[in-house]
Amino acid sequence: MTVTISADDPRSIKAIEIAAGASSWLEVRSHDGEIGFAIPSQCAKKDGLYYLVTSSSCDCQDFKRHGLRDGRIGEQGYHGDCKHMRAVQLLAELEKAQQTQPRAKRRHLRVLTTSRED
């Protein structure tokens, strides 16, 4: 999977902000075994609200309006991932990249001491 980020796309910028806070996400598993995340809302008015996000869905209002759900195109006729789904995709790509990069060789420094006699 490739994730495309555009500085001109507000969802991309917000997704980066959300992904940066991934340590506050809760990992969840659905009844059918699919892994997802409970991601806290960025809105101060919705403090304590979490969105359930999987690789194919999110329960936020943006995804309900614009995303694919129940086998149909969103209400506005546009299919697209919301900022929460993009954040999950970004995190998955980052983790994949970190696993595939070769580990740098450690350099060992040997300290030689000399005794000086005066």
Biopython code that builds the backbone (N, CA, C, O; Angstrom):
import numpy as np
from Bio.PDB.StructureBuilder import StructureBuilder

atoms = [
    (1, "MET", "N", (0.845, -1.171, 0.000)),
    (1, "MET", "CA", (0.000, 0.000, 0.000)),
    (1, "MET", "C", (0.890, 1.233, 0.000)),
    (1, "MET", "O", (1.913, 1.275, 0.685)),
    (2, "THR", "N", (0.501, 2.216, -0.758)),
    (2, "THR", "CA", (1.209, 3.478, -0.793)),
    (2, "THR", "C", (0.277, 4.561, -0.282)),
    (2, "THR", "O", (-0.886, 4.629, -0.679)),
    (3, "VAL", "N", (0.781, 5.391, 0.581)),
    (3, "VAL", "CA", (-0.009, 6.496, 1.124)),
    (3, "VAL", "C", (0.536, 7.778, 0.520)),
    (3, "VAL", "O", (1.726, 8.073, 0.631)),
    (4, "THR", "N", (-0.344, 8.537, -0.121)),
    (4, "THR", "CA", (0.061, 9.797, -0.737)),
    (4, "THR", "C", (-0.372, 10.944, 0.163)),
    (4, "THR", "O", (-1.527, 11.030, 0.578)),
    (5, "ILE", "N", (0.565, 11.808, 0.451)),
    (5, "ILE", "CA", (0.313, 12.972, 1.296)),
    (5, "ILE", "C", (0.502, 14.215, 0.453)),
    (5, "ILE", "O", (1.479, 14.346, -0.285)),
    (6, "SER", "N", (-0.449, 15.124, 0.575)),
    (6, "SER", "CA", (-0.360, 16.379, -0.153)),
    (6, "SER", "C", (-0.502, 17.543, 0.823)),
    (6, "SER", "O", (-1.397, 17.554, 1.668)),
    (7, "ALA", "N", (0.377, 18.504, 0.697)),
    (7, "ALA", "CA", (0.304, 19.694, 1.549)),
    (7, "ALA", "C", (-0.932, 20.524, 1.234)),
    (7, "ALA", "O", (-1.338, 21.362, 2.039)),
    (8, "ASP", "N", (-1.534, 20.297, 0.064)),
    (8, "ASP", "CA", (-2.736, 21.027, -0.325)),
    (8, "ASP", "C", (-4.018, 20.364, 0.173)),
    (8, "ASP", "O", (-5.103, 20.931, 0.041)),
    (9, "ASP", "N", (-3.898, 19.172, 0.740)),
    (9, "ASP", "CA", (-5.061, 18.423, 1.195)),
    (9, "ASP", "C", (-5.193, 18.509, 2.713)),
    (9, "ASP", "O", (-4.346, 17.980, 3.432)),
    (10, "PRO", "N", (-6.240, 19.166, 3.211)),
    (10, "PRO", "CA", (-6.402, 19.312, 4.663)),
    (10, "PRO", "C", (-6.480, 17.969, 5.399)),
    (10, "PRO", "O", (-6.006, 17.861, 6.530)),
    (11, "ARG", "N", (-7.068, 16.952, 4.777)),
    (11, "ARG", "CA", (-7.159, 15.643, 5.432)),
    (11, "ARG", "C", (-5.762, 15.049, 5.642)),
    (11, "ARG", "O", (-5.504, 14.416, 6.666)),
    (12, "SER", "N", (-4.873, 15.251, 4.685)),
    (12, "SER", "CA", (-3.513, 14.732, 4.816)),
    (12, "SER", "C", (-2.786, 15.394, 5.980)),
    (12, "SER", "O", (-2.125, 14.719, 6.769)),
    (13, "ILE", "N", (-2.905, 16.683, 6.083)),
    (13, "ILE", "CA", (-2.236, 17.418, 7.168)),
    (13, "ILE", "C", (-2.772, 16.970, 8.517)),
    (13, "ILE", "O", (-2.002, 16.731, 9.446)),
    (14, "LYS", "N", (-4.096, 16.855, 8.627)),
    (14, "LYS", "CA", (-4.698, 16.416, 9.890)),
    (14, "LYS", "C", (-4.327, 14.973, 10.205)),
    (14, "LYS", "O", (-4.155, 14.613, 11.369)),
    (15, "ALA", "N", (-4.202, 14.147, 9.168)),
    (15, "ALA", "CA", (-3.816, 12.746, 9.380)),
    (15, "ALA", "C", (-2.420, 12.652, 9.983)),
    (15, "ALA", "O", (-2.168, 11.809, 10.844)),
    (16, "ILE", "N", (-1.521, 13.507, 9.537)),
    (16, "ILE", "CA", (-0.167, 13.526, 10.096)),
    (16, "ILE", "C", (-0.220, 13.909, 11.573)),
    (16, "ILE", "O", (0.469, 13.309, 12.398)),
    (17, "GLU", "N", (-1.034, 14.902, 11.902)),
    (17, "GLU", "CA", (-1.180, 15.325, 13.299)),
    (17, "GLU", "C", (-1.740, 14.190, 14.153)),
    (17, "GLU", "O", (-1.279, 13.961, 15.271)),
    (18, "ILE", "N", (-2.730, 13.485, 13.626)),
    (18, "ILE", "CA", (-3.346, 12.382, 14.367)),
    (18, "ILE", "C", (-2.348, 11.239, 14.531)),
    (18, "ILE", "O", (-2.240, 10.664, 15.615)),
    (19, "ALA", "N", (-1.618, 10.903, 13.470)),
    (19, "ALA", "CA", (-0.639, 9.811, 13.533)),
    (19, "ALA", "C", (0.458, 10.119, 14.550)),
    (19, "ALA", "O", (0.988, 9.208, 15.187)),
    (20, "ALA", "N", (0.798, 11.392, 14.704)),
    (20, "ALA", "CA", (1.821, 11.780, 15.678)),
    (20, "ALA", "C", (1.381, 11.456, 17.109)),
    (20, "ALA", "O", (2.216, 11.286, 17.997)),
    (21, "GLY", "N", (0.075, 11.373, 17.324)),
    (21, "GLY", "CA", (-0.453, 11.053, 18.650)),
    (21, "GLY", "C", (-0.843, 9.594, 18.798)),
    (21, "GLY", "O", (-1.678, 9.260, 19.639)),
    (22, "ALA", "N", (-0.249, 8.716, 17.987)),
    (22, "ALA", "CA", (-0.635, 7.306, 17.979)),
    (22, "ALA", "C", (-0.455, 6.619, 19.330)),
    (22, "ALA", "O", (-1.074, 5.585, 19.582)),
    (23, "SER", "N", (0.369, 7.171, 20.185)),
    (23, "SER", "CA", (0.568, 6.557, 21.503)),
    (23, "SER", "C", (-0.697, 6.626, 22.357)),
    (23, "SER", "O", (-0.821, 5.892, 23.338)),
    (24, "SER", "N", (-1.643, 7.507, 21.992)),
    (24, "SER", "CA", (-2.892, 7.617, 22.749)),
    (24, "SER", "C", (-4.012, 6.772, 22.153)),
    (24, "SER", "O", (-5.125, 6.761, 22.680)),
    (25, "TRP", "N", (-3.729, 6.060, 21.056)),
    (25, "TRP", "CA", (-4.742, 5.211, 20.445)),
    (25, "TRP", "C", (-4.895, 3.927, 21.250)),
    (25, "TRP", "O", (-3.959, 3.468, 21.903)),
    (26, "LEU", "N", (-6.079, 3.366, 21.189)),
    (26, "LEU", "CA", (-6.335, 2.079, 21.815)),
    (26, "LEU", "C", (-6.485, 1.039, 20.708)),
    (26, "LEU", "O", (-7.239, 1.258, 19.760)),
    (27, "GLU", "N", (-5.789, -0.074, 20.811)),
    (27, "GLU", "CA", (-5.935, -1.125, 19.809)),
    (27, "GLU", "C", (-7.142, -1.968, 20.187)),
    (27, "GLU", "O", (-7.279, -2.391, 21.335)),
    (28, "VAL", "N", (-8.010, -2.208, 19.224)),
    (28, "VAL", "CA", (-9.238, -2.974, 19.463)),
    (28, "VAL", "C", (-9.341, -4.098, 18.437)),
    (28, "VAL", "O", (-8.664, -4.077, 17.408)),
    (29, "ARG", "N", (-10.186, -5.069, 18.724)),
    (29, "ARG", "CA", (-10.431, -6.181, 17.812)),
    (29, "ARG", "C", (-11.940, -6.383, 17.726)),
    (29, "ARG", "O", (-12.630, -6.460, 18.743)),
    (30, "SER", "N", (-12.440, -6.467, 16.491)),
    (30, "SER", "CA", (-13.883, -6.654, 16.286)),
    (30, "SER", "C", (-14.270, -8.110, 16.568)),
    (30, "SER", "O", (-13.410, -8.962, 16.793)),
    (31, "HIS", "N", (-15.563, -8.374, 16.552)),
    (31, "HIS", "CA", (-16.048, -9.727, 16.800)),
    (31, "HIS", "C", (-15.524, -10.716, 15.763)),
    (31, "HIS", "O", (-15.314, -11.889, 16.070)),
    (32, "ASP", "N", (-15.316, -10.247, 14.549)),
    (32, "ASP", "CA", (-14.811, -11.139, 13.497)),
    (32, "ASP", "C", (-13.280, -11.175, 13.446)),
    (32, "ASP", "O", (-12.713, -11.775, 12.533)),
    (33, "GLY", "N", (-12.609, -10.548, 14.405)),
    (33, "GLY", "CA", (-11.161, -10.626, 14.510)),
    (33, "GLY", "C", (-10.383, -9.514, 13.836)),
    (33, "GLY", "O", (-9.154, -9.497, 13.899)),
    (34, "GLU", "N", (-11.081, -8.574, 13.185)),
    (34, "GLU", "CA", (-10.368, -7.485, 12.516)),
    (34, "GLU", "C", (-9.784, -6.531, 13.548)),
    (34, "GLU", "O", (-10.451, -6.139, 14.506)),
    (35, "ILE", "N", (-8.524, -6.168, 13.332)),
    (35, "ILE", "CA", (-7.857, -5.234, 14.249)),
    (35, "ILE", "C", (-8.172, -3.813, 13.825)),
    (35, "ILE", "O", (-8.176, -3.491, 12.637)),
    (36, "GLY", "N", (-8.431, -2.981, 14.794)),
    (36, "GLY", "CA", (-8.710, -1.577, 14.540)),
    (36, "GLY", "C", (-8.156, -0.740, 15.674)),
    (36, "GLY", "O", (-7.462, -1.238, 16.561)),
    (37, "PHE", "N", (-8.476, 0.539, 15.627)),
    (37, "PHE", "CA", (-7.998, 1.461, 16.644)),
    (37, "PHE", "C", (-9.132, 2.364, 17.107)),
    (37, "PHE", "O", (-10.002, 2.747, 16.324)),
    (38, "ALA", "N", (-9.106, 2.693, 18.373)),
    (38, "ALA", "CA", (-9.986, 3.718, 18.912)),
    (38, "ALA", "C", (-9.118, 4.975, 18.986)),
    (38, "ALA", "O", (-8.179, 5.053, 19.778)),
    (39, "ILE", "N", (-9.451, 5.956, 18.142)),
    (39, "ILE", "CA", (-8.650, 7.168, 18.025)),
    (39, "ILE", "C", (-9.417, 8.327, 18.642)),
    (39, "ILE", "O", (-10.568, 8.563, 18.273)),
    (40, "PRO", "N", (-8.807, 9.058, 19.573)),
    (40, "PRO", "CA", (-9.523, 10.163, 20.217)),
    (40, "PRO", "C", (-9.834, 11.295, 19.238)),
    (40, "PRO", "O", (-9.047, 11.595, 18.340)),
    (41, "SER", "N", (-10.985, 11.908, 19.431)),
    (41, "SER", "CA", (-11.383, 13.053, 18.622)),
    (41, "SER", "C", (-10.429, 14.211, 18.890)),
    (41, "SER", "O", (-9.964, 14.396, 20.015)),
    (42, "GLN", "N", (-10.141, 14.986, 17.850)),
    (42, "GLN", "CA", (-9.294, 16.171, 18.002)),
    (42, "GLN", "C", (-10.091, 17.363, 18.510)),
    (42, "GLN", "O", (-9.511, 18.356, 18.949)),
    (43, "CYS", "N", (-11.398, 17.275, 18.456)),
    (43, "CYS", "CA", (-12.260, 18.389, 18.839)),
    (43, "CYS", "C", (-12.348, 18.510, 20.361)),
    (43, "CYS", "O", (-12.693, 17.551, 21.051)),
    (44, "ALA", "N", (-12.037, 19.685, 20.865)),
    (44, "ALA", "CA", (-12.082, 19.908, 22.307)),
    (44, "ALA", "C", (-13.493, 19.728, 22.862)),
    (44, "ALA", "O", (-13.663, 19.335, 24.017)),
    (45, "LYS", "N", (-14.497, 20.012, 22.046)),
    (45, "LYS", "CA", (-15.890, 19.853, 22.481)),
    (45, "LYS", "C", (-16.257, 18.387, 22.652)),
    (45, "LYS", "O", (-17.226, 18.061, 23.338)),
    (46, "LYS", "N", (-15.489, 17.507, 22.032)),
    (46, "LYS", "CA", (-15.797, 16.079, 22.077)),
    (46, "LYS", "C", (-14.759, 15.323, 22.904)),
    (46, "LYS", "O", (-14.402, 14.192, 22.575)),
    (47, "ASP", "N", (-14.281, 15.946, 23.969)),
    (47, "ASP", "CA", (-13.276, 15.332, 24.825)),
    (47, "ASP", "C", (-13.808, 14.002, 25.355)),
    (47, "ASP", "O", (-14.927, 13.937, 25.864)),
    (48, "GLY", "N", (-13.018, 12.962, 25.237)),
    (48, "GLY", "CA", (-13.425, 11.640, 25.690)),
    (48, "GLY", "C", (-14.092, 10.805, 24.606)),
    (48, "GLY", "O", (-14.398, 9.634, 24.835)),
    (49, "LEU", "N", (-14.327, 11.389, 23.415)),
    (49, "LEU", "CA", (-14.938, 10.663, 22.315)),
    (49, "LEU", "C", (-13.854, 9.994, 21.484)),
    (49, "LEU", "O", (-12.854, 10.626, 21.141)),
    (50, "TYR", "N", (-14.043, 8.736, 21.162)),
    (50, "TYR", "CA", (-13.119, 7.976, 20.328)),
    (50, "TYR", "C", (-13.848, 7.517, 19.078)),
    (50, "TYR", "O", (-15.038, 7.204, 19.116)),
    (51, "TYR", "N", (-13.118, 7.480, 17.965)),
    (51, "TYR", "CA", (-13.653, 6.953, 16.717)),
    (51, "TYR", "C", (-13.064, 5.569, 16.492)),
    (51, "TYR", "O", (-11.859, 5.366, 16.645)),
    (52, "LEU", "N", (-13.912, 4.629, 16.131)),
    (52, "LEU", "CA", (-13.472, 3.282, 15.825)),
    (52, "LEU", "C", (-13.042, 3.246, 14.366)),
    (52, "LEU", "O", (-13.843, 3.490, 13.464)),
    (53, "VAL", "N", (-11.764, 2.938, 14.145)),
    (53, "VAL", "CA", (-11.178, 2.995, 12.814)),
    (53, "VAL", "C", (-10.569, 1.640, 12.463)),
    (53, "VAL", "O", (-9.784, 1.087, 13.233)),
    (54, "THR", "N", (-10.935, 1.115, 11.303)),
    (54, "THR", "CA", (-10.317, -0.102, 10.772)),
    (54, "THR", "C", (-9.695, 0.258, 9.425)),
    (54, "THR", "O", (-9.704, 1.421, 9.022)),
    (55, "SER", "N", (-9.165, -0.727, 8.745)),
    (55, "SER", "CA", (-8.565, -0.453, 7.441)),
    (55, "SER", "C", (-9.605, -0.078, 6.397)),
    (55, "SER", "O", (-9.256, 0.476, 5.354)),
    (56, "SER", "N", (-10.871, -0.369, 6.656)),
    (56, "SER", "CA", (-11.905, -0.101, 5.654)),
    (56, "SER", "C", (-13.041, 0.788, 6.130)),
    (56, "SER", "O", (-13.953, 1.079, 5.357)),
    (57, "SER", "N", (-13.009, 1.224, 7.378)),
    (57, "SER", "CA", (-14.123, 2.054, 7.852)),
    (57, "SER", "C", (-13.730, 2.911, 9.052)),
    (57, "SER", "O", (-12.729, 2.671, 9.726)),
    (58, "CYS", "N", (-14.561, 3.913, 9.284)),
    (58, "CYS", "CA", (-14.423, 4.786, 10.453)),
    (58, "CYS", "C", (-15.824, 5.240, 10.811)),
    (58, "CYS", "O", (-16.671, 5.398, 9.931)),
    (59, "ASP", "N", (-16.077, 5.450, 12.086)),
    (59, "ASP", "CA", (-17.427, 5.875, 12.452)),
    (59, "ASP", "C", (-17.549, 7.390, 12.665)),
    (59, "ASP", "O", (-18.484, 7.854, 13.318)),
    (60, "CYS", "N", (-16.594, 8.163, 12.106)),
    (60, "CYS", "CA", (-16.696, 9.624, 12.189)),
    (60, "CYS", "C", (-17.702, 10.140, 11.149)),
    (60, "CYS", "O", (-18.054, 9.431, 10.207)),
    (61, "GLN", "N", (-18.148, 11.361, 11.334)),
    (61, "GLN", "CA", (-19.140, 11.957, 10.428)),
    (61, "GLN", "C", (-18.593, 12.161, 9.023)),
    (61, "GLN", "O", (-19.324, 11.996, 8.047)),
    (62, "ASP", "N", (-17.325, 12.516, 8.907)),
    (62, "ASP", "CA", (-16.730, 12.735, 7.584)),
    (62, "ASP", "C", (-16.775, 11.453, 6.757)),
    (62, "ASP", "O", (-17.138, 11.490, 5.581)),
    (63, "PHE", "N", (-16.412, 10.326, 7.354)),
    (63, "PHE", "CA", (-16.449, 9.071, 6.612)),
    (63, "PHE", "C", (-17.887, 8.665, 6.297)),
    (63, "PHE", "O", (-18.154, 8.108, 5.233)),
    (64, "LYS", "N", (-18.803, 8.937, 7.206)),
    (64, "LYS", "CA", (-20.209, 8.612, 6.940)),
    (64, "LYS", "C", (-20.743, 9.404, 5.750)),
    (64, "LYS", "O", (-21.556, 8.900, 4.976)),
    (65, "ARG", "N", (-20.282, 10.646, 5.607)),
    (65, "ARG", "CA", (-20.734, 11.473, 4.478)),
    (65, "ARG", "C", (-20.015, 11.146, 3.183)),
    (65, "ARG", "O", (-20.637, 11.110, 2.122)),
    (66, "HIS", "N", (-18.699, 10.905, 3.257)),
    (66, "HIS", "CA", (-17.883, 10.818, 2.049)),
    (66, "HIS", "C", (-17.277, 9.452, 1.772)),
    (66, "HIS", "O", (-16.787, 9.217, 0.667)),
    (67, "GLY", "N", (-17.296, 8.559, 2.725)),
    (67, "GLY", "CA", (-16.607, 7.286, 2.551)),
    (67, "GLY", "C", (-17.501, 6.167, 2.079)),
    (67, "GLY", "O", (-18.724, 6.295, 2.022)),
    (68, "LEU", "N", (-16.863, 5.077, 1.746)),
    (68, "LEU", "CA", (-17.583, 3.898, 1.304)),
    (68, "LEU", "C", (-18.128, 3.186, 2.537)),
    (68, "LEU", "O", (-17.383, 2.909, 3.477)),
    (69, "ARG", "N", (-19.403, 2.897, 2.533)),
    (69, "ARG", "CA", (-19.989, 2.159, 3.649)),
    (69, "ARG", "C", (-21.137, 1.313, 3.131)),
    (69, "ARG", "O", (-21.854, 1.714, 2.215)),
    (70, "ASP", "N", (-21.299, 0.180, 3.703)),
    (70, "ASP", "CA", (-22.357, -0.748, 3.328)),
    (70, "ASP", "C", (-22.428, -0.959, 1.819)),
    (70, "ASP", "O", (-23.516, -1.045, 1.251)),
    (71, "GLY", "N", (-21.267, -1.042, 1.173)),
    (71, "GLY", "CA", (-21.224, -1.343, -0.245)),
    (71, "GLY", "C", (-21.712, -0.243, -1.165)),
    (71, "GLY", "O", (-22.066, -0.522, -2.310)),
    (72, "ARG", "N", (-21.742, 0.984, -0.708)),
    (72, "ARG", "CA", (-22.168, 2.069, -1.597)),
    (72, "ARG", "C", (-21.270, 3.279, -1.416)),
    (72, "ARG", "O", (-20.496, 3.358, -0.462)),
    (73, "ILE", "N", (-21.379, 4.202, -2.326)),
    (73, "ILE", "CA", (-20.596, 5.432, -2.266)),
    (73, "ILE", "C", (-21.233, 6.352, -1.220)),
    (73, "ILE", "O", (-22.443, 6.304, -0.998)),
    (74, "GLY", "N", (-20.413, 7.186, -0.583)),
    (74, "GLY", "CA", (-20.903, 8.104, 0.441)),
    (74, "GLY", "C", (-22.037, 8.994, -0.048)),
    (74, "GLY", "O", (-22.278, 9.100, -1.251)),
    (75, "GLU", "N", (-22.719, 9.621, 0.872)),
    (75, "GLU", "CA", (-23.900, 10.437, 0.576)),
    (75, "GLU", "C", (-23.631, 11.525, -0.455)),
    (75, "GLU", "O", (-24.529, 11.889, -1.214)),
    (76, "GLN", "N", (-22.414, 12.049, -0.494)),
    (76, "GLN", "CA", (-22.084, 13.121, -1.424)),
    (76, "GLN", "C", (-21.580, 12.600, -2.771)),
    (76, "GLN", "O", (-21.198, 13.389, -3.635)),
    (77, "GLY", "N", (-21.576, 11.270, -2.958)),
    (77, "GLY", "CA", (-21.133, 10.709, -4.224)),
    (77, "GLY", "C", (-19.626, 10.596, -4.353)),
    (77, "GLY", "O", (-19.122, 10.343, -5.447)),
    (78, "TYR", "N", (-18.903, 10.776, -3.278)),
    (78, "TYR", "CA", (-17.439, 10.743, -3.301)),
    (78, "TYR", "C", (-16.970, 9.645, -2.354)),
    (78, "TYR", "O", (-17.439, 9.556, -1.219)),
    (79, "HIS", "N", (-16.070, 8.834, -2.808)),
    (79, "HIS", "CA", (-15.480, 7.825, -1.937)),
    (79, "HIS", "C", (-14.089, 8.286, -1.539)),
    (79, "HIS", "O", (-13.246, 8.556, -2.394)),
    (80, "GLY", "N", (-13.861, 8.371, -0.272)),
    (80, "GLY", "CA", (-12.531, 8.769, 0.185)),
    (80, "GLY", "C", (-12.322, 8.407, 1.633)),
    (80, "GLY", "O", (-13.271, 8.281, 2.405)),
    (81, "ASP", "N", (-11.063, 8.243, 1.990)),
    (81, "ASP", "CA", (-10.723, 7.954, 3.379)),
    (81, "ASP", "C", (-10.772, 9.236, 4.192)),
    (81, "ASP", "O", (-10.425, 10.311, 3.705)),
    (82, "CYS", "N", (-11.200, 9.108, 5.418)),
    (82, "CYS", "CA", (-11.201, 10.260, 6.320)),
    (82, "CYS", "C", (-9.800, 10.426, 6.910)),
    (82, "CYS", "O", (-8.919, 9.601, 6.665)),
    (83, "LYS", "N", (-9.597, 11.480, 7.678)),
    (83, "LYS", "CA", (-8.281, 11.755, 8.257)),
    (83, "LYS", "C", (-7.856, 10.657, 9.242)),
    (83, "LYS", "O", (-6.664, 10.390, 9.397)),
    (84, "HIS", "N", (-8.826, 10.025, 9.902)),
    (84, "HIS", "CA", (-8.500, 8.964, 10.855)),
    (84, "HIS", "C", (-7.965, 7.729, 10.131)),
    (84, "HIS", "O", (-6.990, 7.120, 10.572)),
    (85, "MET", "N", (-8.609, 7.362, 9.012)),
    (85, "MET", "CA", (-8.150, 6.213, 8.234)),
    (85, "MET", "C", (-6.773, 6.487, 7.631)),
    (85, "MET", "O", (-5.921, 5.599, 7.588)),
    (86, "ARG", "N", (-6.559, 7.705, 7.171)),
    (86, "ARG", "CA", (-5.245, 8.054, 6.619)),
    (86, "ARG", "C", (-4.167, 7.982, 7.695)),
    (86, "ARG", "O", (-3.040, 7.569, 7.423)),
    (87, "ALA", "N", (-4.512, 8.381, 8.911)),
    (87, "ALA", "CA", (-3.541, 8.314, 10.011)),
    (87, "ALA", "C", (-3.154, 6.863, 10.297)),
    (87, "ALA", "O", (-1.983, 6.572, 10.543)),
    (88, "VAL", "N", (-4.125, 5.958, 10.267)),
    (88, "VAL", "CA", (-3.851, 4.538, 10.479)),
    (88, "VAL", "C", (-2.961, 4.012, 9.352)),
    (88, "VAL", "O", (-2.029, 3.247, 9.600)),
    (89, "GLN", "N", (-3.246, 4.421, 8.120)),
    (89, "GLN", "CA", (-2.435, 4.000, 6.979)),
    (89, "GLN", "C", (-1.004, 4.524, 7.108)),
    (89, "GLN", "O", (-0.045, 3.805, 6.825)),
    (90, "LEU", "N", (-0.867, 5.777, 7.534)),
    (90, "LEU", "CA", (0.468, 6.357, 7.722)),
    (90, "LEU", "C", (1.261, 5.582, 8.765)),
    (90, "LEU", "O", (2.435, 5.271, 8.562)),
    (91, "LEU", "N", (0.617, 5.278, 9.873)),
    (91, "LEU", "CA", (1.293, 4.545, 10.938)),
    (91, "LEU", "C", (1.714, 3.160, 10.453)),
    (91, "LEU", "O", (2.822, 2.714, 10.751)),
    (92, "ALA", "N", (0.852, 2.480, 9.714)),
    (92, "ALA", "CA", (1.180, 1.150, 9.194)),
    (92, "ALA", "C", (2.373, 1.219, 8.245)),
    (92, "ALA", "O", (3.256, 0.363, 8.301)),
    (93, "GLU", "N", (2.408, 2.221, 7.379)),
    (93, "GLU", "CA", (3.523, 2.376, 6.451)),
    (93, "GLU", "C", (4.822, 2.708, 7.184)),
    (93, "GLU", "O", (5.887, 2.209, 6.821)),
    (94, "LEU", "N", (4.734, 3.540, 8.203)),
    (94, "LEU", "CA", (5.921, 3.887, 8.989)),
    (94, "LEU", "C", (6.480, 2.652, 9.690)),
    (94, "LEU", "O", (7.689, 2.421, 9.681)),
    (95, "GLU", "N", (5.598, 1.862, 10.296)),
    (95, "GLU", "CA", (6.047, 0.653, 10.980)),
    (95, "GLU", "C", (6.659, -0.333, 9.997)),
    (95, "GLU", "O", (7.664, -0.974, 10.305)),
    (96, "LYS", "N", (6.059, -0.459, 8.815)),
    (96, "LYS", "CA", (6.592, -1.355, 7.786)),
    (96, "LYS", "C", (7.972, -0.888, 7.334)),
    (96, "LYS", "O", (8.878, -1.703, 7.158)),
    (97, "ALA", "N", (8.133, 0.410, 7.146)),
    (97, "ALA", "CA", (9.421, 0.957, 6.715)),
    (97, "ALA", "C", (10.493, 0.731, 7.778)),
    (97, "ALA", "O", (11.644, 0.443, 7.449)),
    (98, "GLN", "N", (10.126, 0.858, 9.031)),
    (98, "GLN", "CA", (11.100, 0.657, 10.103)),
    (98, "GLN", "C", (11.528, -0.797, 10.204)),
    (98, "GLN", "O", (12.667, -1.082, 10.576)),
    (99, "GLN", "N", (10.632, -1.721, 9.879)),
    (99, "GLN", "CA", (10.969, -3.143, 9.948)),
    (99, "GLN", "C", (11.854, -3.579, 8.792)),
    (99, "GLN", "O", (12.655, -4.502, 8.941)),
    (100, "THR", "N", (11.721, -2.930, 7.644)),
    (100, "THR", "CA", (12.471, -3.371, 6.465)),
    (100, "THR", "C", (13.825, -2.695, 6.329)),
    (100, "THR", "O", (14.650, -3.135, 5.528)),
    (101, "GLN", "N", (14.069, -1.651, 7.082)),
    (101, "GLN", "CA", (15.363, -0.977, 6.983)),
    (101, "GLN", "C", (16.424, -1.795, 7.705)),
    (101, "GLN", "O", (16.205, -2.260, 8.824)),
    (102, "PRO", "N", (17.564, -1.968, 7.066)),
    (102, "PRO", "CA", (18.632, -2.711, 7.744)),
    (102, "PRO", "C", (19.135, -1.923, 8.946)),
    (102, "PRO", "O", (19.208, -0.695, 8.931)),
    (103, "ARG", "N", (19.469, -2.650, 9.953)),
    (103, "ARG", "CA", (19.994, -1.995, 11.152)),
    (103, "ARG", "C", (21.410, -1.515, 10.877)),
    (103, "ARG", "O", (22.213, -2.209, 10.254)),
    (104, "ALA", "N", (21.684, -0.355, 11.337)),
    (104, "ALA", "CA", (23.026, 0.206, 11.157)),
    (104, "ALA", "C", (24.014, -0.579, 12.015)),
    (104, "ALA", "O", (23.714, -0.990, 13.136)),
    (105, "LYS", "N", (25.181, -0.768, 11.457)),
    (105, "LYS", "CA", (26.213, -1.455, 12.220)),
    (105, "LYS", "C", (26.662, -0.554, 13.354)),
    (105, "LYS", "O", (26.818, 0.658, 13.206)),
    (106, "ARG", "N", (26.859, -1.192, 14.480)),
    (106, "ARG", "CA", (27.346, -0.419, 15.618)),
    (106, "ARG", "C", (28.843, -0.231, 15.481)),
    (106, "ARG", "O", (29.582, -1.135, 15.089)),
    (107, "ARG", "N", (29.244, 0.934, 15.807)),
    (107, "ARG", "CA", (30.676, 1.212, 15.816)),
    (107, "ARG", "C", (31.167, 1.023, 17.236)),
    (107, "ARG", "O", (30.534, 1.446, 18.203)),
    (108, "HIS", "N", (32.285, 0.392, 17.327)),
    (108, "HIS", "CA", (32.882, 0.189, 18.639)),
    (108, "HIS", "C", (34.077, 1.114, 18.773)),
    (108, "HIS", "O", (34.907, 1.236, 17.872)),
    (109, "LEU", "N", (34.134, 1.729, 19.874)),
    (109, "LEU", "CA", (35.230, 2.646, 20.146)),
    (109, "LEU", "C", (36.130, 2.002, 21.191)),
    (109, "LEU", "O", (35.683, 1.635, 22.278)),
    (110, "ARG", "N", (37.351, 1.878, 20.856)),
    (110, "ARG", "CA", (38.299, 1.310, 21.801)),
    (110, "ARG", "C", (39.137, 2.444, 22.345)),
    (110, "ARG", "O", (39.745, 3.209, 21.596)),
    (111, "VAL", "N", (39.158, 2.535, 23.616)),
    (111, "VAL", "CA", (39.929, 3.587, 24.263)),
    (111, "VAL", "C", (41.248, 2.991, 24.718)),
    (111, "VAL", "O", (41.283, 2.033, 25.491)),
    (112, "LEU", "N", (42.306, 3.559, 24.239)),
    (112, "LEU", "CA", (43.626, 3.104, 24.633)),
    (112, "LEU", "C", (44.172, 4.094, 25.652)),
    (112, "LEU", "O", (44.158, 5.310, 25.460)),
    (113, "THR", "N", (44.629, 3.542, 26.690)),
    (113, "THR", "CA", (45.204, 4.414, 27.718)),
    (113, "THR", "C", (46.712, 4.189, 27.749)),
    (113, "THR", "O", (47.189, 3.063, 27.611)),
    (114, "THR", "N", (47.403, 5.209, 27.920)),
    (114, "THR", "CA", (48.865, 5.107, 28.050)),
    (114, "THR", "C", (49.238, 5.698, 29.375)),
    (114, "THR", "O", (48.665, 6.690, 29.827)),
    (115, "SER", "N", (50.170, 5.095, 29.962)),
    (115, "SER", "CA", (50.620, 5.661, 31.229)),
    (115, "SER", "C", (51.834, 6.542, 30.958)),
    (115, "SER", "O", (52.755, 6.165, 30.233)),
    (116, "ARG", "N", (51.806, 7.656, 31.527)),
    (116, "ARG", "CA", (52.910, 8.594, 31.329)),
    (116, "ARG", "C", (53.724, 8.653, 32.606)),
    (116, "ARG", "O", (53.202, 8.902, 33.693)),
    (117, "GLU", "N", (54.962, 8.427, 32.452)),
    (117, "GLU", "CA", (55.834, 8.543, 33.598)),
    (117, "GLU", "C", (56.578, 9.851, 33.483)),
    (117, "GLU", "O", (57.203, 10.151, 32.465)),
    (118, "ASP", "N", (56.499, 10.617, 34.541)),
    (118, "ASP", "CA", (57.159, 11.932, 34.533)),
    (118, "ASP", "C", (58.553, 11.864, 35.030)),
    (118, "ASP", "O", (59.239, 12.884, 35.085)),
]
sb = StructureBuilder()
sb.init_structure("model")
sb.init_model(0)
sb.init_chain("A")
sb.init_seg("    ")
for serial, (resi, resn, name, xyz) in enumerate(atoms, 1):
    if name == "N":
        sb.init_residue(resn, " ", resi, " ")
    sb.init_atom(name, np.array(xyz, "f"), 0.0, 1.0, " ", f" {name:<3s}", serial, name[0])
structure = sb.get_structure()
